[in-house]
């Protein structure tokens, strides 16, 4: 709830400031986003602890979970980067960021996809 309020207040202030100083409005938006992301640090630690526990208790190799982590990280960065490009009035660059992110996510997930393919081929024989 607090994150939504900070984002809403930041967006409203940026909207008011945008007419006179669009650069300051963009910096205000970025500041609100950074403040919200920093407030999530504690929650992120809890999530990472759970994911580590999941890896340990599943008995699966950490190498199988690494592509998943990378893909989620890429998705988050691309989502924020594309939104920032659009906020700056560069929607074409936002689309390019998202396209590059999709390719990078597929490349990061490639080892996991290969492991699934190998498992399927073994099951078919």
Backbone atoms as SQL, in Angstrom:
CREATE TABLE atoms (id INTEGER PRIMARY KEY, chain TEXT, resi INTEGER, resn TEXT, atom TEXT, x REAL, y REAL, z REAL);
INSERT INTO atoms VALUES
  (1, 'A', 1, 'UNK', 'N', 0.824, -1.186, 0.000),
  (2, 'A', 1, 'UNK', 'CA', 0.000, 0.000, 0.000),
  (3, 'A', 1, 'UNK', 'C', 0.877, 1.262, 0.000),
  (4, 'A', 2, 'UNK', 'N', 1.941, 1.214, 0.807),
  (5, 'A', 2, 'UNK', 'CA', 2.828, 2.378, 0.866),
  (6, 'A', 2, 'UNK', 'C', 3.506, 2.615, -0.479),
  (7, 'A', 3, 'UNK', 'N', 3.883, 1.530, -1.156),
  (8, 'A', 3, 'UNK', 'CA', 4.530, 1.668, -2.458),
  (9, 'A', 3, 'UNK', 'C', 3.584, 2.316, -3.465),
  (10, 'A', 4, 'UNK', 'N', 2.326, 1.910, -3.430),
  (11, 'A', 4, 'UNK', 'CA', 1.343, 2.499, -4.339),
  (12, 'A', 4, 'UNK', 'C', 1.151, 3.983, -4.062),
  (13, 'A', 5, 'UNK', 'N', 1.136, 4.346, -2.785),
  (14, 'A', 5, 'UNK', 'CA', 0.965, 5.753, -2.421),
  (15, 'A', 5, 'UNK', 'C', 2.165, 6.579, -2.876),
  (16, 'A', 6, 'UNK', 'N', 3.367, 6.067, -2.646),
  (17, 'A', 6, 'UNK', 'CA', 4.578, 6.791, -3.073),
  (18, 'A', 6, 'UNK', 'C', 4.578, 6.963, -4.592),
  (19, 'A', 7, 'UNK', 'N', 4.229, 5.913, -5.308),
  (20, 'A', 7, 'UNK', 'CA', 4.197, 6.000, -6.776),
  (21, 'A', 7, 'UNK', 'C', 3.124, 6.971, -7.251),
  (22, 'A', 8, 'UNK', 'N', 1.961, 6.932, -6.635),
  (23, 'A', 8, 'UNK', 'CA', 0.879, 7.825, -7.026),
  (24, 'A', 8, 'UNK', 'C', 1.237, 9.281, -6.758),
  (25, 'A', 9, 'UNK', 'N', 1.787, 9.558, -5.588),
  (26, 'A', 9, 'UNK', 'CA', 2.195, 10.926, -5.262),
  (27, 'A', 9, 'UNK', 'C', 3.307, 11.383, -6.218),
  (28, 'A', 10, 'UNK', 'N', 4.274, 10.497, -6.473),
  (29, 'A', 10, 'UNK', 'CA', 5.350, 10.846, -7.410),
  (30, 'A', 10, 'UNK', 'C', 4.811, 11.132, -8.806),
  (31, 'A', 11, 'UNK', 'N', 3.852, 10.329, -9.253),
  (32, 'A', 11, 'UNK', 'CA', 3.277, 10.536, -10.585),
  (33, 'A', 11, 'UNK', 'C', 2.497, 11.845, -10.650),
  (34, 'A', 12, 'UNK', 'N', 1.730, 12.138, -9.617),
  (35, 'A', 12, 'UNK', 'CA', 0.962, 13.388, -9.606),
  (36, 'A', 12, 'UNK', 'C', 1.877, 14.608, -9.570),
  (37, 'A', 13, 'UNK', 'N', 2.905, 14.542, -8.737),
  (38, 'A', 13, 'UNK', 'CA', 3.862, 15.662, -8.687),
  (39, 'A', 13, 'UNK', 'C', 4.584, 15.816, -10.021),
  (40, 'A', 14, 'UNK', 'N', 4.968, 14.711, -10.625),
  (41, 'A', 14, 'UNK', 'CA', 5.654, 14.769, -11.924),
  (42, 'A', 14, 'UNK', 'C', 4.743, 15.361, -12.989),
  (43, 'A', 15, 'UNK', 'N', 3.470, 15.023, -12.910),
  (44, 'A', 15, 'UNK', 'CA', 2.508, 15.568, -13.874),
  (45, 'A', 15, 'UNK', 'C', 2.402, 17.088, -13.744),
  (46, 'A', 16, 'UNK', 'N', 2.402, 17.587, -12.519),
  (47, 'A', 16, 'UNK', 'CA', 2.327, 19.027, -12.290),
  (48, 'A', 16, 'UNK', 'C', 3.608, 19.712, -12.752),
  (49, 'A', 17, 'UNK', 'N', 4.746, 19.109, -12.458),
  (50, 'A', 17, 'UNK', 'CA', 6.043, 19.713, -12.780),
  (51, 'A', 17, 'UNK', 'C', 6.371, 19.612, -14.269),
  (52, 'A', 18, 'UNK', 'N', 5.807, 18.613, -14.950),
  (53, 'A', 18, 'UNK', 'CA', 6.166, 18.316, -16.337),
  (54, 'A', 18, 'UNK', 'C', 6.001, 19.507, -17.274),
  (55, 'A', 19, 'UNK', 'N', 4.992, 20.306, -17.060),
  (56, 'A', 19, 'UNK', 'CA', 4.759, 21.457, -17.948),
  (57, 'A', 19, 'UNK', 'C', 5.932, 22.428, -17.947),
  (58, 'A', 20, 'UNK', 'N', 6.435, 22.726, -16.771),
  (59, 'A', 20, 'UNK', 'CA', 7.505, 23.710, -16.661),
  (60, 'A', 20, 'UNK', 'C', 8.894, 23.134, -16.826),
  (61, 'A', 21, 'UNK', 'N', 9.086, 21.887, -16.385),
  (62, 'A', 21, 'UNK', 'CA', 10.427, 21.305, -16.405),
  (63, 'A', 21, 'UNK', 'C', 10.322, 19.783, -16.567),
  (64, 'A', 22, 'UNK', 'N', 10.266, 19.308, -17.802),
  (65, 'A', 22, 'UNK', 'CA', 10.094, 17.868, -18.024),
  (66, 'A', 22, 'UNK', 'C', 11.253, 17.023, -17.487),
  (67, 'A', 23, 'UNK', 'N', 12.451, 17.586, -17.475),
  (68, 'A', 23, 'UNK', 'CA', 13.605, 16.838, -16.960),
  (69, 'A', 23, 'UNK', 'C', 13.464, 16.592, -15.466),
  (70, 'A', 24, 'UNK', 'N', 13.024, 17.620, -14.738),
  (71, 'A', 24, 'UNK', 'CA', 12.818, 17.465, -13.299),
  (72, 'A', 24, 'UNK', 'C', 11.693, 16.468, -13.014),
  (73, 'A', 25, 'UNK', 'N', 10.685, 16.459, -13.862),
  (74, 'A', 25, 'UNK', 'CA', 9.587, 15.513, -13.694),
  (75, 'A', 25, 'UNK', 'C', 10.081, 14.079, -13.867),
  (76, 'A', 26, 'UNK', 'N', 10.947, 13.865, -14.840),
  (77, 'A', 26, 'UNK', 'CA', 11.509, 12.531, -15.055),
  (78, 'A', 26, 'UNK', 'C', 12.377, 12.119, -13.863),
  (79, 'A', 27, 'UNK', 'N', 13.176, 13.053, -13.346),
  (80, 'A', 27, 'UNK', 'CA', 14.004, 12.757, -12.169),
  (81, 'A', 27, 'UNK', 'C', 13.145, 12.461, -10.940),
  (82, 'A', 28, 'UNK', 'N', 12.049, 13.146, -10.792),
  (83, 'A', 28, 'UNK', 'CA', 11.136, 12.892, -9.681),
  (84, 'A', 28, 'UNK', 'C', 10.530, 11.494, -9.811),
  (85, 'A', 29, 'UNK', 'N', 10.144, 11.123, -11.015),
  (86, 'A', 29, 'UNK', 'CA', 9.600, 9.788, -11.260),
  (87, 'A', 29, 'UNK', 'C', 10.636, 8.724, -10.943),
  (88, 'A', 30, 'UNK', 'N', 11.869, 8.938, -11.399),
  (89, 'A', 30, 'UNK', 'CA', 12.945, 7.993, -11.112),
  (90, 'A', 30, 'UNK', 'C', 13.206, 7.891, -9.611),
  (91, 'A', 31, 'UNK', 'N', 13.164, 9.023, -8.920),
  (92, 'A', 31, 'UNK', 'CA', 13.395, 9.023, -7.476),
  (93, 'A', 31, 'UNK', 'C', 12.319, 8.230, -6.742),
  (94, 'A', 32, 'UNK', 'N', 11.077, 8.397, -7.152),
  (95, 'A', 32, 'UNK', 'CA', 9.989, 7.646, -6.528),
  (96, 'A', 32, 'UNK', 'C', 10.170, 6.153, -6.782),
  (97, 'A', 33, 'UNK', 'N', 10.561, 5.795, -8.003),
  (98, 'A', 33, 'UNK', 'CA', 10.770, 4.381, -8.340),
  (99, 'A', 33, 'UNK', 'C', 11.913, 3.792, -7.512),
  (100, 'A', 34, 'UNK', 'N', 12.995, 4.518, -7.384),
  (101, 'A', 34, 'UNK', 'CA', 14.143, 4.029, -6.604),
  (102, 'A', 34, 'UNK', 'C', 13.762, 3.878, -5.130),
  (103, 'A', 35, 'UNK', 'N', 13.012, 4.835, -4.601),
  (104, 'A', 35, 'UNK', 'CA', 12.589, 4.759, -3.200),
  (105, 'A', 35, 'UNK', 'C', 11.733, 3.514, -2.956),
  (106, 'A', 36, 'UNK', 'N', 10.825, 3.231, -3.862),
  (107, 'A', 36, 'UNK', 'CA', 9.972, 2.050, -3.712),
  (108, 'A', 36, 'UNK', 'C', 10.796, 0.776, -3.838),
  (109, 'A', 37, 'UNK', 'N', 11.711, 0.740, -4.803),
  (110, 'A', 37, 'UNK', 'CA', 12.542, -0.454, -4.982),
  (111, 'A', 37, 'UNK', 'C', 13.440, -0.693, -3.770),
  (112, 'A', 38, 'UNK', 'N', 13.978, 0.361, -3.195),
  (113, 'A', 38, 'UNK', 'CA', 14.809, 0.207, -2.001),
  (114, 'A', 38, 'UNK', 'C', 13.997, -0.282, -0.812),
  (115, 'A', 39, 'UNK', 'N', 12.739, 0.123, -0.743),
  (116, 'A', 39, 'UNK', 'CA', 11.892, -0.345, 0.358),
  (117, 'A', 39, 'UNK', 'C', 11.562, -1.829, 0.219),
  (118, 'A', 40, 'UNK', 'N', 11.731, -2.377, -0.977),
  (119, 'A', 40, 'UNK', 'CA', 11.467, -3.796, -1.197),
  (120, 'A', 40, 'UNK', 'C', 12.651, -4.685, -0.854),
  (121, 'A', 41, 'UNK', 'N', 13.757, -4.108, -0.471),
  (122, 'A', 41, 'UNK', 'CA', 14.969, -4.893, -0.218),
  (123, 'A', 41, 'UNK', 'C', 14.741, -5.961, 0.841),
  (124, 'A', 42, 'UNK', 'N', 14.047, -5.631, 1.917),
  (125, 'A', 42, 'UNK', 'CA', 13.778, -6.610, 2.970),
  (126, 'A', 42, 'UNK', 'C', 12.909, -7.751, 2.474),
  (127, 'A', 43, 'UNK', 'N', 11.890, -7.434, 1.693),
  (128, 'A', 43, 'UNK', 'CA', 11.010, -8.458, 1.139),
  (129, 'A', 43, 'UNK', 'C', 11.761, -9.334, 0.153),
  (130, 'A', 44, 'UNK', 'N', 12.653, -8.731, -0.591),
  (131, 'A', 44, 'UNK', 'CA', 13.434, -9.492, -1.557),
  (132, 'A', 44, 'UNK', 'C', 14.336, -10.500, -0.853),
  (133, 'A', 45, 'UNK', 'N', 14.871, -10.118, 0.280),
  (134, 'A', 45, 'UNK', 'CA', 15.719, -11.028, 1.057),
  (135, 'A', 45, 'UNK', 'C', 14.919, -12.241, 1.529),
  (136, 'A', 46, 'UNK', 'N', 13.694, -12.019, 1.986),
  (137, 'A', 46, 'UNK', 'CA', 12.829, -13.122, 2.414),
  (138, 'A', 46, 'UNK', 'C', 12.540, -14.049, 1.238),
  (139, 'A', 47, 'UNK', 'N', 12.268, -13.470, 0.086),
  (140, 'A', 47, 'UNK', 'CA', 11.988, -14.266, -1.111),
  (141, 'A', 47, 'UNK', 'C', 13.199, -15.092, -1.527),
  (142, 'A', 48, 'UNK', 'N', 14.374, -14.489, -1.506),
  (143, 'A', 48, 'UNK', 'CA', 15.589, -15.215, -1.873),
  (144, 'A', 48, 'UNK', 'C', 15.890, -16.342, -0.892),
  (145, 'A', 49, 'UNK', 'N', 15.636, -16.103, 0.397),
  (146, 'A', 49, 'UNK', 'CA', 15.810, -17.176, 1.388),
  (147, 'A', 49, 'UNK', 'C', 14.886, -18.350, 1.088),
  (148, 'A', 50, 'UNK', 'N', 13.638, -18.054, 0.735),
  (149, 'A', 50, 'UNK', 'CA', 12.697, -19.112, 0.393),
  (150, 'A', 50, 'UNK', 'C', 13.157, -19.877, -0.842),
  (151, 'A', 51, 'UNK', 'N', 13.611, -19.154, -1.853),
  (152, 'A', 51, 'UNK', 'CA', 14.069, -19.815, -3.073),
  (153, 'A', 51, 'UNK', 'C', 15.285, -20.699, -2.798),
  (154, 'A', 52, 'UNK', 'N', 16.185, -20.245, -1.952),
  (155, 'A', 52, 'UNK', 'CA', 17.341, -21.076, -1.571),
  (156, 'A', 52, 'UNK', 'C', 16.888, -22.322, -0.818),
  (157, 'A', 53, 'UNK', 'N', 15.917, -22.163, 0.065),
  (158, 'A', 53, 'UNK', 'CA', 15.369, -23.319, 0.778),
  (159, 'A', 53, 'UNK', 'C', 14.714, -24.288, -0.201),
  (160, 'A', 54, 'UNK', 'N', 14.020, -23.765, -1.181),
  (161, 'A', 54, 'UNK', 'CA', 13.384, -24.597, -2.208),
  (162, 'A', 54, 'UNK', 'C', 14.419, -25.410, -2.974),
  (163, 'A', 55, 'UNK', 'N', 15.528, -24.776, -3.323),
  (164, 'A', 55, 'UNK', 'CA', 16.597, -25.473, -4.035),
  (165, 'A', 55, 'UNK', 'C', 17.177, -26.576, -3.165),
  (166, 'A', 56, 'UNK', 'N', 17.438, -26.278, -1.900),
  (167, 'A', 56, 'UNK', 'CA', 18.036, -27.259, -0.993),
  (168, 'A', 56, 'UNK', 'C', 17.110, -28.448, -0.747),
  (169, 'A', 57, 'UNK', 'N', 15.842, -28.192, -0.528),
  (170, 'A', 57, 'UNK', 'CA', 14.919, -29.272, -0.202),
  (171, 'A', 57, 'UNK', 'C', 14.466, -30.069, -1.416),
  (172, 'A', 58, 'UNK', 'N', 14.559, -29.478, -2.600),
  (173, 'A', 58, 'UNK', 'CA', 14.129, -30.201, -3.795),
  (174, 'A', 58, 'UNK', 'C', 15.148, -31.247, -4.221),
  (175, 'A', 59, 'UNK', 'N', 16.398, -31.048, -3.833),
  (176, 'A', 59, 'UNK', 'CA', 17.437, -31.985, -4.224),
  (177, 'A', 59, 'UNK', 'C', 17.920, -31.769, -5.651),
  (178, 'A', 60, 'UNK', 'N', 17.406, -30.762, -6.298),
  (179, 'A', 60, 'UNK', 'CA', 17.833, -30.457, -7.670),
  (180, 'A', 60, 'UNK', 'C', 19.082, -29.579, -7.641),
  (181, 'A', 61, 'UNK', 'N', 19.778, -29.609, -8.734),
  (182, 'A', 61, 'UNK', 'CA', 20.994, -28.812, -8.852),
  (183, 'A', 61, 'UNK', 'C', 20.663, -27.321, -8.891),
  (184, 'A', 62, 'UNK', 'N', 21.527, -26.538, -8.269),
  (185, 'A', 62, 'UNK', 'CA', 21.364, -25.074, -8.332),
  (186, 'A', 62, 'UNK', 'C', 21.461, -24.581, -9.767),
  (187, 'A', 63, 'UNK', 'N', 22.180, -25.322, -10.596),
  (188, 'A', 63, 'UNK', 'CA', 22.338, -24.916, -11.992),
  (189, 'A', 63, 'UNK', 'C', 21.008, -24.889, -12.741),
  (190, 'A', 64, 'UNK', 'N', 20.037, -25.672, -12.283),
  (191, 'A', 64, 'UNK', 'CA', 18.728, -25.658, -12.927),
  (192, 'A', 64, 'UNK', 'C', 17.917, -24.424, -12.547),
  (193, 'A', 65, 'UNK', 'N', 18.172, -23.866, -11.372),
  (194, 'A', 65, 'UNK', 'CA', 17.424, -22.704, -10.925),
  (195, 'A', 65, 'UNK', 'C', 18.057, -21.386, -11.381),
  (196, 'A', 66, 'UNK', 'N', 19.329, -21.394, -11.698),
  (197, 'A', 66, 'UNK', 'CA', 20.021, -20.174, -12.099),
  (198, 'A', 66, 'UNK', 'C', 19.389, -19.510, -13.327),
  (199, 'A', 67, 'UNK', 'N', 19.042, -20.273, -14.383),
  (200, 'A', 67, 'UNK', 'CA', 18.377, -19.614, -15.526),
  (201, 'A', 67, 'UNK', 'C', 17.047, -18.962, -15.148),
  (202, 'A', 68, 'UNK', 'N', 16.344, -19.573, -14.202),
  (203, 'A', 68, 'UNK', 'CA', 15.084, -18.987, -13.752),
  (204, 'A', 68, 'UNK', 'C', 15.334, -17.641, -13.084),
  (205, 'A', 69, 'UNK', 'N', 16.322, -17.578, -12.210),
  (206, 'A', 69, 'UNK', 'CA', 16.666, -16.326, -11.542),
  (207, 'A', 69, 'UNK', 'C', 17.070, -15.252, -12.555),
  (208, 'A', 70, 'UNK', 'N', 17.907, -15.650, -13.509),
  (209, 'A', 70, 'UNK', 'CA', 18.363, -14.692, -14.519),
  (210, 'A', 70, 'UNK', 'C', 17.200, -14.169, -15.349),
  (211, 'A', 71, 'UNK', 'N', 16.295, -15.058, -15.722),
  (212, 'A', 71, 'UNK', 'CA', 15.157, -14.663, -16.549),
  (213, 'A', 71, 'UNK', 'C', 14.248, -13.695, -15.806),
  (214, 'A', 72, 'UNK', 'N', 13.999, -13.950, -14.538),
  (215, 'A', 72, 'UNK', 'CA', 13.171, -13.046, -13.737),
  (216, 'A', 72, 'UNK', 'C', 13.862, -11.687, -13.607),
  (217, 'A', 73, 'UNK', 'N', 15.161, -11.689, -13.361),
  (218, 'A', 73, 'UNK', 'CA', 15.911, -10.434, -13.265),
  (219, 'A', 73, 'UNK', 'C', 15.865, -9.643, -14.561),
  (220, 'A', 74, 'UNK', 'N', 16.030, -10.334, -15.680),
  (221, 'A', 74, 'UNK', 'CA', 15.964, -9.670, -16.986),
  (222, 'A', 74, 'UNK', 'C', 14.578, -9.066, -17.196),
  (223, 'A', 75, 'UNK', 'N', 13.544, -9.816, -16.850),
  (224, 'A', 75, 'UNK', 'CA', 12.175, -9.326, -17.030),
  (225, 'A', 75, 'UNK', 'C', 11.930, -8.058, -16.218),
  (226, 'A', 76, 'UNK', 'N', 12.418, -8.039, -14.987),
  (227, 'A', 76, 'UNK', 'CA', 12.231, -6.856, -14.147),
  (228, 'A', 76, 'UNK', 'C', 12.965, -5.641, -14.708),
  (229, 'A', 77, 'UNK', 'N', 14.203, -5.837, -15.113),
  (230, 'A', 77, 'UNK', 'CA', 14.995, -4.728, -15.653),
  (231, 'A', 77, 'UNK', 'C', 14.378, -4.201, -16.941),
  (232, 'A', 78, 'UNK', 'N', 13.935, -5.121, -17.798),
  (233, 'A', 78, 'UNK', 'CA', 13.345, -4.723, -19.079),
  (234, 'A', 78, 'UNK', 'C', 12.028, -3.973, -18.855),
  (235, 'A', 79, 'UNK', 'N', 11.233, -4.466, -17.927),
  (236, 'A', 79, 'UNK', 'CA', 9.962, -3.808, -17.643),
  (237, 'A', 79, 'UNK', 'C', 10.191, -2.370, -17.174),
  (238, 'A', 80, 'UNK', 'N', 11.101, -2.187, -16.250),
  (239, 'A', 80, 'UNK', 'CA', 11.402, -0.846, -15.747),
  (240, 'A', 80, 'UNK', 'C', 12.047, 0.009, -16.837),
  (241, 'A', 81, 'UNK', 'N', 13.001, -0.559, -17.562),
  (242, 'A', 81, 'UNK', 'CA', 13.677, 0.194, -18.617),
  (243, 'A', 81, 'UNK', 'C', 12.733, 0.628, -19.726),
  (244, 'A', 82, 'UNK', 'N', 11.849, -0.269, -20.142),
  (245, 'A', 82, 'UNK', 'CA', 10.877, 0.081, -21.175),
  (246, 'A', 82, 'UNK', 'C', 9.929, 1.169, -20.703),
  (247, 'A', 83, 'UNK', 'N', 9.489, 1.068, -19.453),
  (248, 'A', 83, 'UNK', 'CA', 8.611, 2.101, -18.905),
  (249, 'A', 83, 'UNK', 'C', 9.293, 3.449, -18.812),
  (250, 'A', 84, 'UNK', 'N', 10.557, 3.449, -18.408),
  (251, 'A', 84, 'UNK', 'CA', 11.296, 4.709, -18.334),
  (252, 'A', 84, 'UNK', 'C', 11.487, 5.335, -19.711),
  (253, 'A', 85, 'UNK', 'N', 11.754, 4.502, -20.702),
  (254, 'A', 85, 'UNK', 'CA', 11.872, 5.030, -22.076),
  (255, 'A', 85, 'UNK', 'C', 10.559, 5.661, -22.520),
  (256, 'A', 86, 'UNK', 'N', 9.452, 4.995, -22.223),
  (257, 'A', 86, 'UNK', 'CA', 8.147, 5.543, -22.598),
  (258, 'A', 86, 'UNK', 'C', 7.861, 6.850, -21.841),
  (259, 'A', 87, 'UNK', 'N', 8.228, 6.899, -20.567),
  (260, 'A', 87, 'UNK', 'CA', 8.028, 8.128, -19.791),
  (261, 'A', 87, 'UNK', 'C', 8.846, 9.278, -20.356),
  (262, 'A', 88, 'UNK', 'N', 9.994, 8.950, -20.927),
  (263, 'A', 88, 'UNK', 'CA', 10.847, 9.984, -21.520),
  (264, 'A', 88, 'UNK', 'C', 10.382, 10.357, -22.928),
  (265, 'A', 89, 'UNK', 'N', 9.279, 9.747, -23.382),
  (266, 'A', 89, 'UNK', 'CA', 8.747, 10.064, -24.705),
  (267, 'A', 89, 'UNK', 'C', 9.375, 9.261, -25.819),
  (268, 'A', 90, 'UNK', 'N', 10.085, 8.210, -25.498),
  (269, 'A', 90, 'UNK', 'CA', 10.772, 7.384, -26.496),
  (270, 'A', 90, 'UNK', 'C', 10.140, 5.989, -26.531),
  (271, 'A', 91, 'UNK', 'N', 8.920, 5.911, -27.039),
  (272, 'A', 91, 'UNK', 'CA', 8.218, 4.629, -27.047),
  (273, 'A', 91, 'UNK', 'C', 8.887, 3.628, -27.978),
  (274, 'A', 92, 'UNK', 'N', 9.508, 4.097, -29.056),
  (275, 'A', 92, 'UNK', 'CA', 10.206, 3.172, -29.956),
  (276, 'A', 92, 'UNK', 'C', 11.379, 2.506, -29.232),
  (277, 'A', 93, 'UNK', 'N', 12.120, 3.291, -28.455),
  (278, 'A', 93, 'UNK', 'CA', 13.224, 2.712, -27.686),
  (279, 'A', 93, 'UNK', 'C', 12.700, 1.755, -26.622),
  (280, 'A', 94, 'UNK', 'N', 11.563, 2.068, -26.040),
  (281, 'A', 94, 'UNK', 'CA', 10.947, 1.169, -25.068),
  (282, 'A', 94, 'UNK', 'C', 10.626, -0.176, -25.684),
  (283, 'A', 95, 'UNK', 'N', 10.116, -0.160, -26.912),
  (284, 'A', 95, 'UNK', 'CA', 9.820, -1.409, -27.619),
  (285, 'A', 95, 'UNK', 'C', 11.092, -2.179, -27.935),
  (286, 'A', 96, 'UNK', 'N', 12.152, -1.458, -28.299),
  (287, 'A', 96, 'UNK', 'CA', 13.431, -2.118, -28.584),
  (288, 'A', 96, 'UNK', 'C', 13.985, -2.756, -27.318),
  (289, 'A', 97, 'UNK', 'N', 13.897, -2.065, -26.190),
  (290, 'A', 97, 'UNK', 'CA', 14.367, -2.611, -24.911),
  (291, 'A', 97, 'UNK', 'C', 13.615, -3.903, -24.605),
  (292, 'A', 98, 'UNK', 'N', 12.301, -3.903, -24.812),
  (293, 'A', 98, 'UNK', 'CA', 11.509, -5.096, -24.525),
  (294, 'A', 98, 'UNK', 'C', 11.846, -6.245, -25.475),
  (295, 'A', 99, 'UNK', 'N', 12.103, -5.947, -26.741),
  (296, 'A', 99, 'UNK', 'CA', 12.476, -6.993, -27.689),
  (297, 'A', 99, 'UNK', 'C', 13.830, -7.594, -27.328),
  (298, 'A', 100, 'UNK', 'N', 14.786, -6.742, -27.028),
  (299, 'A', 100, 'UNK', 'CA', 16.111, -7.223, -26.622),
  (300, 'A', 100, 'UNK', 'C', 16.000, -8.037, -25.334),
  (301, 'A', 101, 'UNK', 'N', 15.158, -7.584, -24.416),
  (302, 'A', 101, 'UNK', 'CA', 14.956, -8.311, -23.166),
  (303, 'A', 101, 'UNK', 'C', 14.378, -9.696, -23.392),
  (304, 'A', 102, 'UNK', 'N', 13.448, -9.813, -24.334),
  (305, 'A', 102, 'UNK', 'CA', 12.856, -11.122, -24.628),
  (306, 'A', 102, 'UNK', 'C', 13.917, -12.075, -25.173),
  (307, 'A', 103, 'UNK', 'N', 14.768, -11.575, -26.060),
  (308, 'A', 103, 'UNK', 'CA', 15.837, -12.411, -26.609),
  (309, 'A', 103, 'UNK', 'C', 16.824, -12.804, -25.509),
  (310, 'A', 104, 'UNK', 'N', 17.186, -11.856, -24.668),
  (311, 'A', 104, 'UNK', 'CA', 18.112, -12.154, -23.567),
  (312, 'A', 104, 'UNK', 'C', 17.509, -13.151, -22.584),
  (313, 'A', 105, 'UNK', 'N', 16.219, -13.041, -22.311),
  (314, 'A', 105, 'UNK', 'CA', 15.563, -13.983, -21.403),
  (315, 'A', 105, 'UNK', 'C', 15.574, -15.392, -21.996),
  (316, 'A', 106, 'UNK', 'N', 15.322, -15.493, -23.285),
  (317, 'A', 106, 'UNK', 'CA', 15.383, -16.813, -23.933),
  (318, 'A', 106, 'UNK', 'C', 16.795, -17.381, -23.897),
  (319, 'A', 107, 'UNK', 'N', 17.778, -16.535, -24.125),
  (320, 'A', 107, 'UNK', 'CA', 19.166, -16.994, -24.058),
  (321, 'A', 107, 'UNK', 'C', 19.538, -17.427, -22.643),
  (322, 'A', 108, 'UNK', 'N', 19.058, -16.689, -21.641),
  (323, 'A', 108, 'UNK', 'CA', 19.350, -17.054, -20.251),
  (324, 'A', 108, 'UNK', 'C', 18.670, -18.366, -19.878),
  (325, 'A', 109, 'UNK', 'N', 17.495, -18.620, -20.449),
  (326, 'A', 109, 'UNK', 'CA', 16.742, -19.838, -20.137),
  (327, 'A', 109, 'UNK', 'C', 17.179, -21.031, -20.985),
  (328, 'A', 110, 'UNK', 'N', 18.057, -20.820, -21.943),
  (329, 'A', 110, 'UNK', 'CA', 18.470, -21.886, -22.857),
  (330, 'A', 110, 'UNK', 'C', 19.007, -23.132, -22.146),
  (331, 'A', 111, 'UNK', 'N', 19.852, -23.015, -21.127),
  (332, 'A', 111, 'UNK', 'CA', 20.308, -24.236, -20.445),
  (333, 'A', 111, 'UNK', 'C', 19.149, -25.034, -19.825),
  (334, 'A', 112, 'UNK', 'N', 18.182, -24.332, -19.280),
  (335, 'A', 112, 'UNK', 'CA', 17.021, -25.010, -18.704),
  (336, 'A', 112, 'UNK', 'C', 16.196, -25.675, -19.798),
  (337, 'A', 113, 'UNK', 'N', 16.015, -24.991, -20.918),
  (338, 'A', 113, 'UNK', 'CA', 15.272, -25.571, -22.035),
  (339, 'A', 113, 'UNK', 'C', 15.985, -26.802, -22.595),
  (340, 'A', 114, 'UNK', 'N', 17.302, -26.737, -22.641),
  (341, 'A', 114, 'UNK', 'CA', 18.074, -27.908, -23.102),
  (342, 'A', 114, 'UNK', 'C', 17.915, -29.088, -22.145),
  (343, 'A', 115, 'UNK', 'N', 17.905, -28.812, -20.842),
  (344, 'A', 115, 'UNK', 'CA', 17.726, -29.877, -19.856),
  (345, 'A', 115, 'UNK', 'C', 16.344, -30.503, -19.989),
  (346, 'A', 116, 'UNK', 'N', 15.324, -29.700, -20.221),
  (347, 'A', 116, 'UNK', 'CA', 13.971, -30.225, -20.412),
  (348, 'A', 116, 'UNK', 'C', 13.901, -31.059, -21.679),
  (349, 'A', 117, 'UNK', 'N', 14.504, -30.578, -22.753),
  (350, 'A', 117, 'UNK', 'CA', 14.525, -31.335, -24.003),
  (351, 'A', 117, 'UNK', 'C', 15.234, -32.668, -23.817),
  (352, 'A', 118, 'UNK', 'N', 16.353, -32.668, -23.134),
  (353, 'A', 118, 'UNK', 'CA', 17.095, -33.902, -22.875),
  (354, 'A', 118, 'UNK', 'C', 16.255, -34.881, -22.067),
  (355, 'A', 119, 'UNK', 'N', 15.559, -34.384, -21.062),
  (356, 'A', 119, 'UNK', 'CA', 14.701, -35.230, -20.249),
  (357, 'A', 119, 'UNK', 'C', 13.571, -35.822, -21.069),
  (358, 'A', 120, 'UNK', 'N', 12.965, -35.014, -21.919),
  (359, 'A', 120, 'UNK', 'CA', 11.886, -35.505, -22.778),
  (360, 'A', 120, 'UNK', 'C', 12.386, -36.572, -23.752),
  (361, 'A', 121, 'UNK', 'N', 13.569, -36.354, -24.326),
  (362, 'A', 121, 'UNK', 'CA', 14.132, -37.334, -25.251),
  (363, 'A', 121, 'UNK', 'C', 14.419, -38.654, -24.540),
  (364, 'A', 122, 'UNK', 'N', 14.891, -38.586, -23.296),
  (365, 'A', 122, 'UNK', 'CA', 15.127, -39.797, -22.522),
  (366, 'A', 122, 'UNK', 'C', 13.844, -40.554, -22.231),
  (367, 'A', 123, 'UNK', 'N', 12.780, -39.814, -21.913),
  (368, 'A', 123, 'UNK', 'CA', 11.503, -40.431, -21.621),
  (369, 'A', 123, 'UNK', 'C', 10.880, -41.079, -22.864),
  (370, 'A', 124, 'UNK', 'N', 11.167, -40.551, -24.018),
  (371, 'A', 124, 'UNK', 'CA', 10.604, -41.099, -25.262),
  (372, 'A', 124, 'UNK', 'C', 11.307, -42.372, -25.702),
  (373, 'A', 125, 'UNK', 'N', 12.493, -42.625, -25.188),
  (374, 'A', 125, 'UNK', 'CA', 13.237, -43.822, -25.610),
  (375, 'A', 125, 'UNK', 'C', 12.932, -45.005, -24.764);
